[in-house]
Amino acid sequence: MTTTGNKTDEPAGDTASAAPVGTGVETSRNERGGYGMVFAVREFRPVFAAHVLSMAGTVLAQVALAVLVYRLTGSALLTALTYALGFLPYAISGTLLAGLADRYAARTVLVVCDVLCAGCAVVMAVPGTPVAVLLGLKFVMSLVAPVFTGARAASLTDILGDGDTLVLGRSLIRMVAQGAQVAGFGLGGLLLVVVSPRGALLVTAATFAASALLLRFGTRRRPGRAVRKAGGTRELLAHRPVRTLMVLVWIQPFFIVVPEALAAPYTDGIGAGTTGLGLFMAAMPVGTLLGELLAGTLLGPALRSRIVGPLALVSLLPFLGFALRPSLPWALAAMFATGLCGAYTLGVDRWFLTAVPAGMHGRAMTLMSAGLMTVQGVGMALAGALAEIGAPHVVTAWAGVLGTGCVALALRSARRAQRMP
């Protein structure tokens, strides 16, 4: 992409002038256009609106389903399973279905995924649907999610090109997800005050249907990218620059979920109450939102690339403060600071988009999304297990120590890989 707002059918990585990863050299001439240049692209606006709707539907379905299952069974285990099913299918889908995002037209994949999720929500809302079926439908919706993410990433490359506009567009998509985490669960709870869980699931179905309509009629159809032979995922992971960057993308979130996983026992232990728990859970997403917004608005591509190393290396250091079992205000400050350091992801995103081979953008994003959700699920489970033998604040502090070391190794490996011929 050479000019602001131009739409291209060329896949990421096809540009001969693409700069080496990590150099900070940008192929787009929009060095400081900010988020405004993203919304200036007409076709991006319906994609963004569809993402807001589908995220709202995902969060609302999670809240409504958890309440419904608990009312039907009274089982805390089955209620927790509704949340776990938001993570578990990612590993399966990311491995087996990653190629769909590149093999078929992105718009078709996106619309089919939304329609499938809407259908699942409608069946969930039918009175008398057995709990086993409810959980099975939740599994299907989670199975679809990484395919949707990969296809949307491929679509954004077509719409925004492979320059800085794409990096900022993906940043906006991430910020919507963070915003949903901050506000979505609270708003979902308020909605359940006035409608039943099954009624909320019908609202969920409507959001997915509206998203499908926006994507179908707001974007133009483009053919699938490259048709790859079986084993494309292995081929992608064999590409060392991509593999090392995926590890860099995955490693920090594995540790960053530890305090969130232990939020309930930690805030209870310091006497913060349910209000304190809500603030604790919101602090990091708020920091992440602000960090990305500031980096995307105030910094150009070259500077965003240069801050990757420093911010990634210090991002988990605030967790060391948990060794002192801080009161709520200090704990909130630590969580907010870690979230603020998340601004480094914009630079890593640019590196990754440059490193992915031509024709494999959708597959790469599907795999990266699946891996990200999987490592977070594993990190949460491991944190809970360790908290059975150690205090939550001690587990969190050790996560800061070990995580910082692992991030340093992953960053070093990624930088070395980018210098390979």
C-alpha positions in Angstrom: 0.0 0.0 0.0 1.5 3.3 -1.1 -1.2 5.9 -0.4 -3.7 6.5 2.4 -7.0 4.7 2.0 -6.1 2.7 -1.1 -7.5 -0.8 -1.2 -5.4 -3.6 -2.6 -5.9 -7.3 -3.2 -2.2 -8.0 -2.7 -1.5 -10.2 0.3 0.8 -9.2 3.2 4.4 -9.7 2.4 4.1 -9.4 -1.4 5.6 -5.9 -1.4 9.2 -6.2 -2.6 10.1 -3.1 -0.7 9.0 -4.4 2.7 11.5 -3.5 5.3 13.3 -6.1 7.4 11.5 -6.9 10.6 12.5 -4.7 13.5 14.1 -1.9 11.5 11.3 0.5 12.0 11.3 1.3 8.3 7.7 1.6 7.0 6.5 0.8 3.5 3.5 3.2 3.9 4.0 7.0 3.5 1.5 7.6 6.3 4.1 8.0 9.0 1.9 10.0 11.5 -1.6 9.7 10.1 -3.0 8.2 13.4 -6.3 6.4 13.7 -8.1 9.0 11.6 -6.6 7.6 8.5 -8.0 4.1 9.3 -11.6 5.4 9.6 -11.1 7.4 6.4 -11.1 4.0 4.6 -14.8 3.5 3.8 -14.7 -0.3 3.8 -13.1 -0.4 7.3 -16.0 1.3 9.0 -18.5 -1.6 8.5 -15.8 -4.1 9.5 -15.2 -2.1 12.7 -18.9 -1.8 13.5 -19.3 -5.5 12.8 -16.5 -6.3 15.3 -18.2 -4.1 18.0 -21.4 -6.1 17.5 -19.8 -9.5 17.4 -17.8 -8.7 20.6 -20.9 -7.5 22.3 -22.6 -10.7 21.3 -19.7 -12.8 22.5 -19.6 -11.2 26.0 -23.3 -11.2 26.4 -23.5 -14.9 25.4 -20.9 -15.7 28.0 -22.7 -13.9 30.8 -26.2 -15.1 29.9 -25.0 -18.7 29.4 -23.2 -18.8 32.8 -26.3 -17.5 34.6 -28.6 -19.9 32.7 -26.4 -23.0 33.4 -26.1 -22.1 37.1 -29.9 -21.6 37.4 -30.6 -24.9 35.7 -28.0 -27.0 37.6 -26.8 -25.1 40.7 -23.4 -26.4 39.8 -20.4 -24.2 40.2 -18.3 -26.7 38.2 -20.6 -26.6 35.1 -20.9 -22.8 35.4 -17.1 -22.5 35.4 -17.0 -24.9 32.4 -19.0 -22.3 30.4 -16.0 -20.0 30.8 -13.4 -22.7 30.1 -15.1 -23.6 26.8 -14.2 -20.1 25.7 -10.5 -21.2 25.7 -10.3 -24.9 25.1 -11.5 -25.1 21.4 -9.0 -22.6 20.2 -6.1 -25.1 20.1 -8.2 -27.5 18.0 -9.6 -24.9 15.6 -6.3 -23.1 15.3 -4.5 -26.3 14.3 -7.1 -27.9 12.1 -9.0 -25.0 10.5 -6.4 -22.3 10.2 -6.2 -22.8 6.4 -9.8 -21.8 5.8 -9.0 -18.1 6.4 -6.8 -18.1 3.3 -8.4 -20.8 1.1 -11.9 -19.1 0.8 -13.0 -15.6 0.3 -12.6 -13.7 3.6 -16.1 -12.1 3.4 -17.7 -15.5 2.9 -15.8 -17.0 5.9 -16.7 -14.1 8.1 -20.4 -14.1 7.2 -20.7 -17.9 7.6 -19.0 -17.7 11.0 -21.4 -14.9 12.2 -24.5 -16.8 10.9 -23.3 -20.0 12.6 -22.9 -18.2 15.9 -26.3 -16.5 15.6 -27.9 -19.9 14.9 -26.2 -21.4 18.0 -27.5 -18.5 20.1 -31.0 -19.0 18.9 -30.9 -22.7 19.8 -29.5 -21.9 23.2 -32.5 -19.6 23.7 -35.1 -22.3 23.1 -36.8 -23.3 26.4 -35.9 -26.8 27.5 -32.6 -27.0 25.7 -30.5 -29.5 27.7 -27.4 -28.3 29.5 -25.2 -30.7 27.5 -26.5 -29.1 24.3 -25.9 -25.6 25.7 -22.3 -26.4 26.5 -21.9 -28.1 23.1 -23.2 -25.0 21.3 -20.8 -22.9 23.3 -18.0 -25.2 22.2 -19.0 -24.7 18.5 -19.1 -20.9 18.9 -15.6 -21.0 20.4 -14.4 -23.3 17.7 -15.5 -20.7 15.1 -13.8 -17.7 16.8 -10.1 -18.2 15.7 -11.2 -18.9 12.1 -13.2 -15.6 12.2 -10.2 -13.8 13.6 -7.9 -15.1 10.9 -10.4 -14.3 8.1 -10.9 -10.8 9.5 -7.1 -10.3 9.6 -6.8 -11.3 5.9 -9.7 -9.0 5.0 -8.1 -6.1 6.8 -4.9 -6.6 4.8 -7.0 -6.4 1.6 -8.8 -3.3 2.8 -6.0 -1.4 4.5 -2.9 -2.6 2.7 0.2 -3.8 4.4 1.4 -0.4 5.8 0.9 1.5 9.0 -2.8 1.8 8.3 -3.1 -1.9 8.8 -1.2 -1.9 12.1 -3.5 0.9 13.5 -6.6 -0.9 12.2 -5.6 -4.0 14.0 -4.9 -1.9 17.1 -8.5 -0.6 17.0 -9.8 -4.1 16.8 -7.8 -5.0 19.9 -9.0 -2.0 21.7 -12.6 -3.0 21.2 -11.8 -6.4 22.7 -10.2 -4.6 25.7 -13.2 -2.3 26.0 -15.5 -5.3 26.0 -13.6 -6.8 28.9 -13.8 -3.5 30.9 -17.5 -2.7 30.3 -19.1 -5.7 28.6 -19.6 -8.0 31.6 -21.0 -5.2 33.7 -23.4 -4.1 31.0 -24.4 -7.8 30.4 -25.2 -8.1 34.0 -27.4 -5.0 33.9 -29.2 -6.4 30.9 -30.0 -9.5 32.8 -31.8 -7.4 35.3 -34.5 -6.6 32.8 -34.5 -9.7 30.5 -34.1 -13.4 31.1 -30.9 -15.3 30.2 -32.7 -16.8 27.2 -33.9 -13.3 26.2 -30.3 -12.1 26.4 -29.2 -15.0 24.1 -31.8 -13.8 21.5 -30.1 -10.4 21.7 -26.8 -12.1 21.2 -28.2 -13.8 18.1 -29.4 -10.4 16.8 -25.9 -8.9 17.2 -24.3 -11.7 15.3 -26.9 -11.4 12.5 -26.3 -7.6 12.3 -22.6 -8.2 12.1 -23.1 -10.7 9.2 -25.3 -8.1 7.3 -22.7 -5.4 7.8 -19.9 -7.6 6.5 -22.0 -9.0 3.6 -23.2 -5.6 2.3 -20.5 -3.3 3.6 -17.5 -5.0 2.1 -16.7 -6.3 -1.4 -16.0 -9.9 -2.2 -12.4 -10.8 -2.9 -11.2 -14.2 -3.9 -9.3 -16.4 -1.4 -5.6 -15.9 -1.2 -3.3 -18.8 -2.0 -4.6 -22.4 -2.0 -2.1 -24.2 0.1 -1.3 -27.8 0.3 -1.9 -29.9 3.4 0.7 -29.1 6.1 0.6 -25.4 5.6 0.6 -24.8 9.3 3.8 -26.9 9.7 5.3 -24.9 6.8 4.4 -21.6 8.6 5.9 -22.7 11.9 9.0 -24.0 10.1 9.6 -20.3 9.0 11.9 -19.2 11.9 11.1 -15.5 11.8 7.4 -16.2 12.1 7.8 -18.9 14.7 10.0 -16.8 17.0 7.6 -13.8 16.7 4.7 -16.1 17.6 6.5 -17.1 20.7 7.2 -13.5 21.6 3.4 -12.7 21.1 2.4 -15.7 23.3 4.9 -15.7 26.1 4.0 -12.5 27.9 0.2 -13.2 28.0 1.0 -16.6 29.6 2.3 -14.8 32.6 0.1 -11.7 32.5 -3.1 -13.6 33.2 -1.8 -14.8 36.6 -3.1 -11.9 38.8 -6.4 -11.9 36.9 -6.8 -15.6 37.5 -6.1 -15.1 41.2 -8.0 -11.8 41.5 -10.9 -13.2 43.6 -8.7 -14.8 46.4 -6.2 -11.9 46.4 -8.8 -9.1 46.7 -10.7 -11.1 49.3 -7.4 -11.6 51.3 -6.8 -7.9 51.4 -10.4 -7.1 52.3 -11.2 -5.2 49.1 -14.6 -6.7 48.6 -16.5 -7.2 45.4 -16.1 -3.6 44.3 -12.3 -4.0 44.7 -12.4 -7.1 42.7 -14.2 -5.3 39.8 -11.6 -2.5 39.9 -8.8 -4.9 40.0 -10.1 -6.8 36.9 -10.6 -3.5 35.1 -7.2 -1.9 35.8 -5.1 -3.8 33.3 -7.5 -3.5 30.4 -7.8 0.2 31.0 -4.0 0.6 31.0 -3.8 -1.4 27.8 -6.4 0.7 26.1 -4.7 3.9 27.1 -1.2 2.6 26.1 -2.3 1.5 22.6 -4.3 4.7 22.1 -1.3 6.9 23.0 1.2 4.9 21.0 -1.0 4.8 17.9 -1.8 8.5 18.1 1.5 10.1 19.2 4.2 7.8 17.8 5.2 7.0 14.3 5.9 3.5 13.0 9.7 3.8 13.5 9.4 4.8 17.2 6.7 2.2 17.9 9.2 -0.4 16.6 12.0 1.0 18.8 10.0 0.8 22.0 9.1 -2.9 21.7 12.2 -4.1 23.5 12.1 -1.7 26.5 8.3 -1.9 27.1 8.2 -5.7 26.7 11.1 -6.2 29.1 9.5 -4.0 31.9 5.9 -5.0 31.3 5.9 -7.7 34.0 8.1 -6.0 36.5 5.2 -4.3 38.3 4.2 -7.8 39.4 7.2 -7.9 41.7 5.4 -5.4 43.9 2.9 -8.1 44.8 5.6 -9.8 46.9 4.8 -7.1 49.5 1.0 -8.0 49.4 0.1 -4.4 48.4 -3.2 -2.7 49.4 -5.8 -2.2 46.7 -4.6 1.2 45.4 -1.0 -0.1 44.9 -2.3 -3.3 43.3 -4.4 -1.3 40.9 -1.3 0.9 40.0 0.7 -2.3 39.3 -2.0 -3.8 37.1 -2.5 -0.4 35.3 1.3 -0.1 34.6 1.5 -3.5 33.1 -1.4 -2.8 30.9 0.1 0.5 29.8 3.2 -1.3 28.6 1.0 -3.3 26.2 1.7 -0.5 23.7 4.7 -2.5 22.5 2.2 -4.8 20.7 1.8 -2.3 17.9 5.5 -2.7 17.0 5.4 -6.5 17.2 2.4 -6.5 15.0 4.3 -4.6 12.3 7.2 -7.1 12.6 4.8 -10.1 12.4 2.9 -8.7 9.4 6.2 -8.2 7.5 7.5 -11.7 8.4 4.5 -13.8 7.3 5.0 -15.3 3.8 2.8 -14.2 1.0 -0.6 -16.0 0.8 -0.5 -17.2 4.5 -1.7 -14.1 6.3 -5.1 -15.5 7.3 -3.6 -18.8 8.4 -0.9 -17.0 10.5 -3.4 -14.8 12.3 -5.7 -17.8 13.0 -2.8 -19.7 14.5 -1.6 -16.7 16.5 -5.0 -16.1 17.9 -5.6 -19.7 18.8 -2.2 -19.9 20.4 -2.8 -16.7 22.4 -6.1 -17.9 23.8 -4.6 -21.4 24.6 -1.6 -20.1 26.5 -3.8 -17.7 28.5 -6.1 -20.6 29.4 -3.1 -22.8 30.4 -1.6 -19.8 32.4 -4.9 -19.3 34.3 -5.1 -23.0 35.2 -1.5 -23.2 36.2 -1.8 -20.1 38.4 -4.8 -21.6 40.1 -3.0 -24.8 40.8 0.1 -23.0 42.2 -2.2 -20.9 44.4 -3.3 -24.1 46.1 0.2 -24.4 47.6 1.3 -20.8 47.7 -0.3 -17.4 48.5 -1.8 -15.6 45.5 0.5 -12.6 46.0 3.6 -14.8 46.0 2.5 -16.7 42.9 2.0 -13.3 41.1 5.4 -12.0 42.2 7.1 -15.1 40.8 5.2 -14.8 37.6 6.8 -11.3 37.3 10.3 -12.8 37.8 10.0 -15.8 35.5 7.9 -13.9 32.9 10.5 -11.1 32.6 13.2 -13.7 32.0 11.2 -15.6 29.4 10.2 -12.4 27.6 13.9 -11.4 27.4 14.8 -14.8 25.9 11.9 -14.6 23.4 12.8 -11.1 22.4 16.4 -12.0 21.8 15.5 -15.0 19.7 13.0 -13.0 17.6 15.6 -10.3 16.9 18.2 -12.9 15.9 15.7 -14.7 13.6 15.0 -11.5 11.7 18.6 -11.1 10.7 18.6 -14.5 9.0 18.9 -14.3 5.2 
